[in-house]
Amino acid sequence: MSGVRVEIFSLGFPPKLIGKKVGETEYTIGCVPLGGFVKMSGMADESFKEDFDPHDPRGFMAQSFWRKVFIITAGVVMNVLLGWLIYSAVTYYEGLGRMTGTTVTLVNPDYPAAAAGLEVGDKVVEVAGEKIDHWQQLTDLIRQHPGDTITLRWLRGDSLISTEIVPKATPEFNIATGKVDTVGKIGVVGTIFSEPVGPLGALGYGAVQVWWIMRLNVVSVFALVSGTASLKELTGPLGIAKMSGESARSGFVSFLAFIALISISIAFLNILPIPMLDGGHLLFIILEKIIRRTIPEKVKLNLMKIGLALLILLVIVVSYNDILKFYFTGN
């Protein structure tokens, strides 16, 4: 669209495994499976090649500031748009899931509700001394009492049953605060109904989903930097492969939603100001605009090599986590 020549279109990063040139573009597969890249004329990038003319009129460096920004951010924008459109389409097709009433439709056998004798079809009427008439009220009250002994009352037919129950103390990441909270859970699900949504409503909900996933990523990064969260909580390629298989088995709609989640998360990762990523290139462009001169290509290439090394190290760490979590513990 911008008239910049594409020299290499690669799946994976160098060194190159195989490649074939079609027209003026070489299509390759690289050894390092961390995504891929596009090598444009007149630019230092993931190919680590320095043999280019920065003054080439069809080269990247000869373009205006805003055209450079457009080119570099286009991939990130497309990832976000894909996620937004998928979430919007899923919402339009499936509707919004809501829980109504206080009748139990599922009991998890590993949680306190099952041990307390709660069964499918029971209608919860009181939690911790407070009468309830909708599911959100039930959930909020139980979450407030992790590890506490509370009284639970429910109707089974015409019989009123009462028992004491201790909600399981469960760590849960709080997206609003960026901290891990401990909440109470008893392992029950209420009656879910699907609320139809029109096209505009679906687009609006899709945008909200994108916003929350982006926010979750931002909060997660700050949690890692501050030490609130651990690297052990990150999931890498092996974990993503396992989860994608599980989502595919859950149905096509679940698989689409998972693709949207991954696409938006990739957009966030790519826009981080790390050399090798789109955000790193964008940072170079902005710095050059501010200082009004070009950053030496050798400096860019060295920083990009450091960025690649850090990314490879991160992949090794999260892959190790995946092996421990998904293949040794059986989770």
Secondary structure by P-SEA (a helix, b strand, c coil): cccccccbbbccccccccccccccccccccccccccccccccccccccccccccccccccccccaaaaaaaaaaaaaaaaaaaaaaaaaaaaaccbbbbcccccccccccccccccccccccccccccccccccaaaaaaaaaacccbbbbbbbbcccbbbbbbbbccbbbbbcccccbbbbbbbcccccbbbbbbbcaaaaaaaaaaaaaaaaaaaaaaaaaaaaccccccccccaaaaaaaaaaaaaacaaaaaaaaaaaaaaaaaaaaccccccaaaaaaaaaaaaaacccccaaaaaaaaaaaaaaaaaaaaaaaaaaaaccccccc
